[in-house]
Amino acid sequence: MTKTARLLHRALASAAALAAAAWLVVPAHAAPPPVGSDDWNVMMPYKEWVTSQHDTLGRWCCDIGDGRPVEARIADDHWEVHVTPKHFPDEVDHWMPVPDEKITRNANPTGTPILWMYQGRVQCFAPPDGV
């Protein structure tokens, strides 16, 4: 193999390795709720609202695949959300606090609390309307 051919071979191998590594670190987005599920019935009539929300710092809440209706409560002076495998299959059943900056400020038309999670972290939380 000539020196040029070896260099070309190394460059192509390096490019392929980089492409494979980049593919592995690209985050996967959650799937929308299954058609006909309770989550689907709550979220889909409000898809435009769900996909246009931001936290108080102006960051996007993610997409409809990352949001689910949840139980929520006020504990002391902050919101907590009930995360369950039913709504977030990769999560264990637990209550978690919602950071204040993750609470949306727009009225929630769904009538139920909505939590957007990504990789186990709260992206946004929309309290039930009127709270």
C-alpha positions, 0 to 999 in steps of 0.5 A: 500500500502506498503512503498516500493510500495509507493516509487516505485509509487512516483519514477515512477510518478516523472519519467513520469513527468520529461519525459513529461516536457522534451518533452515539452521543446524539440524544434520542427524543421520547416518543409521543404518547401512544394513540388512544392512551390516557396521556394521548387524550390529554395532550393531543388536543393541545399539541400546539400549546404543549409544543410552544411552551418555555420555562421562566428563563425562556428555554424550550420545554421540549416536544410532546414526546417529553411531556406527560400529564402527572399528579402534582402537589405543593409541598412547603413552598414549592411544587412536586411532581409524581414521576411514574413508569406509566408516564416516563418508562425509564423512571422509577416511581417517585416524587421530585421537586420542581425548580421554580425556573422550570414552571411555565407562566402561561395558562394551562388549558389541559386541566391537568398538571403537565411535566416535561422531562428529559434524561431524568431532569425536569425541563418544564412544569405547567401547573393546573390552570388557576393555580 
